[in-house]
Amino acid sequence: MIVIDESGDLTIKIIEYEDRTTSLGNQRSLSQGFVDQEPIIRKTQDFQVCRQVLVHSSFVFKQLLSTTFAEASQSTVTLKEDGVDTMEIWFRVMHNTITESTYDVPLSEMWNLVAAADKYDLNIHDLNEWFAKWHKKNSSTYDTHQLLYPCYRFDHALGFAQATKGLAYNNTGHITESNPTKHFELHLPSRIIQQINAAKGRLRTVLHQGLFTPNDSLLRASCACKEKTLYGYEKALYNINVWPLERVAQSSSISEILDRLDNFTYEAHKDACISCRKNYNEAVKSTKKWVKSYFDGLCLDCLMKSKTGDMNKDYWVHNQLDQHERVFGCRFNHSQATWYFSLMGRKAERDHFQKMKRLRKSQTSRSYWRTNAWSSDDNE
């Protein structure tokens, strides 16, 4: 018996079963014929709790424990198919008796906690403070792809920003989230993954823009030394595996490319003109600094809440900011780029964008057929 409330008047028996689906993409219950077999009990545990605390914490428990259900008059109630660790954390949060041992649960437990909240109509945000402490203690030991969803559901703004920033800068290829549990229905809205990938693409564009600035100047020059200087600059970037960026970025993350820029060194030939003898080292250094500070990750406050009280005003306000201006009023200060990519990750903004895209496509289609119809009449 685990005592949650010493004066508790109710015993909850949790029966936890073995998972039939071990992880995403490994659905043993169907492929190995486990569907018709009896469930295998992993463990059971009794909890001493207060009936009224459960009733006030959950509409489902209120119906179960204080209405005409048989459980309303029983001193022991059995709950099946729930995790022992999962329900202990929830019971302790309800009774305000959290212990240090609850912060030692694995990351996969976060999906179980969310699933239990959905099942019993519990307020998921009651776990926000607990999760913030768990994250501080354990996040460094887990893959960033797996931290995205828990940070999002438990409204951990700083953790979510760190995870999304880390993926945008450190990931090679398309960014996805990862779910280590059987709860395949629990995942981020697809628009958020789209925005992380969009931010990553923008970082590459900004990096290319900065590194190409000397090229642009040299291509417009009229001096006799411009070709040699241009070749020397690009060769120096090539030697540290940064150029051509389009090829390098296919197999290297933004962070890896930025680290290589520390090894960049180039000076134009001493006989080159004054226009060609610019400080290329400083230009590259400035580009690295710009890209490194460009994106602070997605902001849950910008993503979920209006800044002005009007979603439409929010869109236009962000356009008035300089690209280097910091945005205040959120739980952490961040760049204009973070506001933009977070703003466009809102459901309302994404739905409006998709609606306008369909409208433009429809108008283009009607225009096309109208034009062809007129052409057909003319030909006749």
C-alpha positions as CSV (number, residue, x, y, z in Angstrom):
1,M,0.0,0.0,0.0
2,I,1.3,3.4,-1.0
3,V,-0.1,6.1,1.3
4,I,-0.9,9.3,-0.6
5,D,-3.2,10.6,2.2
6,E,-2.8,9.2,5.7
7,S,-6.4,10.1,6.5
8,G,-7.6,8.8,3.1
9,D,-10.9,7.0,3.1
10,L,-10.5,5.2,-0.3
11,T,-8.2,2.6,-1.7
12,I,-7.5,2.6,-5.4
13,K,-6.1,-0.6,-6.9
14,I,-4.2,-0.1,-10.1
15,I,-3.7,-3.0,-12.4
16,E,-1.0,-2.4,-15.0
17,Y,-0.7,-4.7,-18.0
18,E,2.1,-5.5,-20.3
19,D,2.1,-3.3,-23.4
20,R,0.9,-5.0,-26.5
21,T,2.5,-2.3,-28.7
22,T,6.0,-1.6,-27.5
23,S,6.9,1.5,-29.6
24,L,5.9,3.5,-32.6
25,G,6.2,1.3,-35.7
26,N,6.3,-2.0,-33.7
27,Q,2.7,-3.0,-33.5
28,R,3.0,-6.5,-32.1
29,S,-0.7,-6.8,-31.1
30,L,-1.7,-7.2,-34.7
31,S,1.4,-8.7,-36.4
32,Q,2.0,-11.4,-33.8
33,G,-1.6,-12.4,-33.0
34,F,-1.9,-11.0,-29.4
35,V,-5.3,-9.5,-29.9
36,D,-7.3,-12.4,-28.6
37,Q,-5.0,-13.4,-25.8
38,E,-5.6,-12.6,-22.1
39,P,-3.8,-9.5,-21.0
40,I,-0.6,-10.1,-19.0
41,I,-0.5,-8.3,-15.7
42,R,2.8,-6.5,-15.2
43,K,2.1,-5.3,-11.6
44,T,-0.6,-4.1,-9.2
45,Q,-0.5,-1.4,-6.5
46,D,-2.9,-0.1,-3.9
47,F,-3.1,3.6,-3.1
48,Q,-4.7,5.2,0.0
49,V,-6.3,8.4,-1.2
50,C,-9.0,10.9,-0.3
51,R,-12.3,10.3,-2.1
52,Q,-13.3,14.0,-2.1
53,V,-9.9,15.1,-3.5
54,L,-10.4,12.8,-6.5
55,V,-14.0,14.0,-6.9
56,H,-13.0,17.6,-7.0
57,S,-10.0,16.9,-9.4
58,S,-11.9,15.0,-12.1
59,F,-15.3,14.9,-13.6
60,V,-14.8,11.2,-14.4
61,F,-13.9,10.4,-10.8
62,K,-16.8,12.6,-9.6
63,Q,-19.2,10.5,-11.7
64,L,-17.6,7.2,-10.6
65,L,-17.3,7.9,-6.9
66,S,-20.3,10.1,-6.0
67,T,-23.2,9.0,-8.2
68,T,-25.2,5.8,-8.7
69,F,-22.2,3.8,-9.9
70,A,-21.4,0.8,-7.6
71,E,-17.9,2.3,-6.9
72,A,-19.6,5.2,-5.1
73,S,-20.3,3.0,-2.1
74,Q,-17.1,0.9,-2.2
75,S,-14.1,1.4,-0.1
76,T,-11.8,-0.1,-2.7
77,V,-12.0,0.7,-6.4
78,T,-10.0,-1.0,-9.1
79,L,-8.7,0.8,-12.2
80,K,-7.4,-1.3,-15.0
81,E,-5.0,-0.5,-17.9
82,D,-3.3,2.4,-16.1
83,G,0.3,2.6,-15.2
84,V,1.3,2.4,-11.5
85,D,3.9,5.2,-11.8
86,T,1.5,7.3,-13.9
87,M,-1.3,7.2,-11.3
88,E,1.0,7.7,-8.4
89,I,2.2,11.0,-9.9
90,W,-1.4,12.1,-10.6
91,F,-2.6,11.1,-7.1
92,R,0.3,12.9,-5.5
93,V,-0.3,16.1,-7.6
94,M,-4.0,16.0,-6.6
95,H,-3.1,15.7,-2.9
96,N,-0.1,18.0,-3.0
97,T,2.2,15.3,-1.7
98,I,4.9,15.1,-4.5
99,T,8.1,13.3,-3.5
100,E,11.6,13.5,-5.0
101,S,11.3,9.9,-6.4
102,T,8.6,11.1,-8.9
103,Y,11.3,13.1,-10.7
104,D,13.2,9.8,-11.5
105,V,10.6,8.5,-14.0
106,P,11.7,8.0,-17.6
107,L,10.7,10.4,-20.4
108,S,8.1,7.9,-21.8
109,E,6.1,8.5,-18.7
110,M,5.1,11.9,-19.9
111,W,2.9,10.4,-22.7
112,N,1.3,8.1,-20.1
113,L,0.5,11.1,-17.9
114,V,-1.1,13.0,-20.8
115,A,-3.1,9.8,-21.7
116,A,-4.3,9.5,-18.1
117,A,-5.4,13.2,-18.1
118,D,-7.4,12.6,-21.3
119,K,-8.9,9.4,-19.9
120,Y,-10.0,10.8,-16.5
121,D,-10.6,14.5,-17.5
122,L,-7.8,15.8,-15.4
123,N,-6.3,19.3,-15.8
124,I,-3.0,18.6,-17.6
125,H,-1.6,22.0,-16.5
126,D,-1.7,20.8,-12.8
127,L,1.5,19.0,-13.8
128,N,3.3,22.0,-15.3
129,E,5.3,22.8,-12.2
130,W,6.2,19.2,-11.6
131,F,7.3,18.7,-15.2
132,A,9.5,21.9,-15.1
133,K,11.4,20.3,-12.2
134,W,11.6,17.0,-14.0
135,H,12.9,18.7,-17.2
136,K,15.6,20.6,-15.3
137,K,16.8,17.3,-13.7
138,N,16.6,15.0,-16.7
139,S,16.3,16.7,-20.1
140,S,20.0,16.6,-20.9
141,T,19.9,12.8,-21.0
142,Y,17.2,12.5,-23.7
143,D,16.9,13.0,-27.4
144,T,15.6,16.5,-28.3
145,H,13.1,15.0,-30.8
146,Q,11.4,13.3,-27.8
147,L,11.3,16.4,-25.7
148,L,9.2,18.4,-28.1
149,Y,5.7,17.0,-27.3
150,P,6.1,16.9,-23.4
151,C,7.4,20.5,-23.4
152,Y,4.4,21.5,-25.6
153,R,1.7,19.7,-23.6
154,F,3.1,20.8,-20.2
155,D,3.5,24.4,-21.3
156,H,7.3,24.5,-20.6
157,A,8.1,27.6,-22.7
158,L,11.9,27.6,-22.2
159,G,12.2,23.9,-22.7
160,F,10.2,24.0,-25.9
161,A,12.2,26.9,-27.2
162,Q,15.5,25.1,-26.4
163,A,14.3,21.9,-28.1
164,T,13.0,23.7,-31.3
165,K,16.1,25.8,-31.5
166,G,18.3,22.8,-31.0
167,L,16.6,20.9,-33.8
168,A,16.7,23.9,-36.2
169,Y,20.4,24.4,-35.7
170,N,21.6,20.9,-35.1
171,N,19.5,18.6,-37.3
172,T,20.5,17.3,-40.7
173,G,17.6,16.5,-43.0
174,H,13.9,16.9,-42.3
175,I,13.0,17.5,-38.7
176,T,10.4,15.2,-37.0
177,E,9.3,14.4,-33.5
178,S,9.7,11.1,-31.8
179,N,7.2,9.2,-29.6
180,P,8.7,6.3,-27.6
181,T,5.3,4.9,-26.4
182,K,2.2,3.2,-27.6
183,H,0.2,6.4,-27.5
184,F,0.4,7.2,-31.2
185,E,-2.5,9.6,-31.0
186,L,-0.4,12.0,-28.9
187,H,1.7,14.2,-31.1
188,L,2.3,17.8,-32.0
189,P,0.1,19.6,-34.5
190,S,1.7,19.2,-37.9
191,R,2.0,23.0,-38.4
192,I,4.5,23.2,-35.5
193,I,6.8,20.6,-37.2
194,Q,6.4,22.6,-40.4
195,Q,7.5,25.8,-38.7
196,I,10.6,24.2,-37.2
197,N,11.6,23.0,-40.6
198,A,10.8,26.5,-42.1
199,A,13.0,28.1,-39.5
200,K,15.8,25.8,-40.4
201,G,15.4,26.6,-44.0
202,R,15.5,30.3,-43.2
203,L,18.7,29.9,-41.3
204,R,20.3,28.4,-44.3
205,T,19.1,31.3,-46.5
206,V,20.4,33.9,-44.0
207,L,23.8,32.1,-43.9
208,H,24.0,32.0,-47.7
209,Q,23.0,35.6,-47.9
210,G,25.8,36.6,-45.5
211,L,28.5,34.5,-47.1
212,F,27.5,35.6,-50.6
213,T,27.7,39.4,-49.8
214,P,31.5,39.6,-50.8
215,N,30.7,37.6,-54.0
216,D,28.0,40.1,-55.0
217,S,30.4,43.0,-54.6
218,L,33.1,41.3,-56.6
219,L,30.8,40.3,-59.4
220,R,29.8,43.9,-59.9
221,A,33.4,45.1,-59.8
222,S,35.3,46.3,-62.9
223,C,38.9,45.9,-61.7
224,A,41.3,43.4,-63.2
225,C,41.8,41.5,-59.9
226,K,38.2,40.7,-59.2
227,E,38.3,37.2,-60.7
228,K,41.3,36.2,-58.7
229,T,39.9,37.6,-55.5
230,L,36.5,36.0,-56.0
231,Y,38.2,32.6,-56.6
232,G,40.4,33.0,-53.6
233,Y,37.4,33.8,-51.3
234,E,35.3,30.9,-52.5
235,K,38.3,28.6,-52.4
236,A,38.9,29.5,-48.8
237,L,35.3,28.6,-48.0
238,Y,35.6,25.4,-50.0
239,N,38.7,24.4,-48.1
240,I,36.8,24.4,-44.8
241,N,33.9,22.5,-46.3
242,V,31.4,25.3,-46.2
243,W,31.1,26.0,-50.0
244,P,29.1,25.4,-52.1
245,L,26.5,25.8,-49.3
246,E,23.7,24.1,-51.2
247,R,25.7,20.8,-51.3
248,V,27.3,21.1,-47.9
249,A,24.0,21.8,-46.2
250,Q,22.6,18.5,-47.4
251,S,24.8,16.5,-45.0
252,S,25.8,19.1,-42.4
253,S,23.7,21.0,-39.8
254,I,23.7,24.7,-39.5
255,S,25.7,24.5,-36.2
256,E,28.4,22.3,-37.9
257,I,28.8,24.8,-40.7
258,L,29.0,27.7,-38.3
259,D,31.7,25.9,-36.3
260,R,33.8,25.4,-39.5
261,L,33.7,29.2,-40.1
262,D,36.0,29.6,-37.1
263,N,38.7,28.1,-39.4
264,F,38.1,30.6,-42.2
265,T,41.0,32.8,-43.2
266,Y,41.6,34.8,-46.4
267,E,43.3,37.9,-47.5
268,A,43.3,39.2,-51.1
269,H,46.6,39.4,-52.9
270,K,48.8,42.3,-51.9
271,D,48.7,43.6,-55.4
272,A,44.8,43.7,-55.5
273,C,43.0,47.0,-55.6
274,I,41.7,48.7,-52.5
275,S,38.1,47.5,-53.4
276,C,39.2,43.9,-53.4
277,R,41.3,44.1,-50.3
278,K,38.4,44.1,-47.9
279,N,38.3,42.3,-44.5
280,Y,36.8,39.0,-45.6
281,N,37.6,37.4,-42.2
282,E,35.5,40.0,-40.4
283,A,32.7,39.6,-43.0
284,V,32.5,35.9,-42.3
285,K,32.8,36.4,-38.5
286,S,29.9,38.9,-38.7
287,T,27.8,36.4,-40.7
288,K,28.3,33.7,-38.2
289,K,27.3,36.0,-35.3
290,W,24.1,37.0,-37.3
291,V,23.0,33.5,-38.0
292,K,23.9,32.2,-34.6
293,S,21.5,34.7,-32.9
294,Y,18.9,34.7,-35.6
295,F,16.4,32.2,-34.2
296,D,15.7,31.5,-30.5
297,G,13.4,28.6,-31.0
298,L,9.6,28.6,-31.1
299,C,7.8,30.6,-28.4
300,L,4.8,28.9,-26.8
301,D,3.5,32.4,-25.7
302,C,3.6,33.7,-29.2
303,L,2.2,30.4,-30.5
304,M,-0.7,30.1,-28.2
305,K,-1.6,33.6,-27.0
306,S,-2.4,37.0,-28.7
307,K,-0.1,39.9,-27.9
308,T,-2.6,42.6,-28.7
309,G,-5.9,40.9,-28.0
310,D,-6.5,40.7,-31.8
311,M,-5.0,37.9,-33.9
312,N,-5.0,40.2,-37.0
313,K,-3.2,43.0,-35.2
314,D,-0.6,40.5,-34.0
315,Y,0.3,39.8,-37.6
316,W,0.8,43.5,-38.6
317,V,2.6,44.4,-35.3
318,H,5.4,41.9,-36.0
319,N,6.0,43.5,-39.4
320,Q,6.9,46.8,-37.7
321,L,9.8,45.2,-35.9
322,D,13.3,45.3,-37.1
323,Q,14.7,41.8,-37.8
324,H,17.3,42.3,-35.1
325,E,14.8,43.7,-32.5
326,R,14.1,41.6,-29.5
327,V,10.5,40.7,-28.5
328,F,9.5,41.2,-24.8
329,G,6.4,40.2,-22.8
330,C,6.9,36.4,-23.2
331,R,8.4,34.1,-20.6
332,F,11.8,34.6,-22.3
333,N,13.1,37.4,-24.5
334,H,13.5,36.4,-28.1
335,S,14.1,37.6,-31.7
336,Q,11.6,38.9,-34.3
337,A,12.2,35.7,-36.2
338,T,11.0,33.6,-33.3
339,W,7.9,35.6,-33.1
340,Y,7.2,35.3,-36.8
341,F,7.7,31.5,-37.0
342,S,5.7,31.0,-33.8
343,L,2.9,33.4,-35.0
344,M,2.6,31.4,-38.3
345,G,2.4,28.2,-36.2
346,R,-0.9,29.3,-34.7
347,K,-3.9,27.3,-35.9
348,A,-5.8,30.3,-36.9
349,E,-2.9,31.7,-39.0
350,R,-2.2,28.3,-40.6
351,D,-5.9,27.8,-41.4
352,H,-6.1,31.3,-42.9
353,F,-2.9,30.7,-44.9
354,Q,-4.3,27.4,-46.3
355,K,-7.7,29.0,-47.1
356,M,-6.0,31.8,-49.1
357,K,-3.8,29.3,-50.9
358,R,-6.8,27.3,-52.0
359,L,-8.6,30.5,-53.0
360,R,-5.6,31.6,-55.1
361,K,-5.4,28.2,-56.7
362,S,-9.1,28.3,-57.5
363,Q,-8.9,31.8,-59.0
364,T,-5.9,30.7,-61.1
365,S,-7.8,27.7,-62.3
366,R,-10.9,29.7,-63.3
367,S,-8.7,32.2,-65.0
368,Y,-6.9,29.5,-66.9
369,W,-10.1,27.9,-68.2
370,R,-11.6,31.2,-69.0
371,T,-8.6,32.1,-71.1
372,N,-8.6,28.8,-72.9
373,A,-12.3,29.0,-73.5
374,W,-11.9,32.3,-75.2
375,S,-9.0,31.0,-77.2
376,S,-11.1,28.0,-78.3
377,D,-13.9,30.3,-79.4
378,D,-11.5,32.5,-81.4
379,N,-10.0,29.4,-83.1
380,E,-13.5,28.4,-84.3
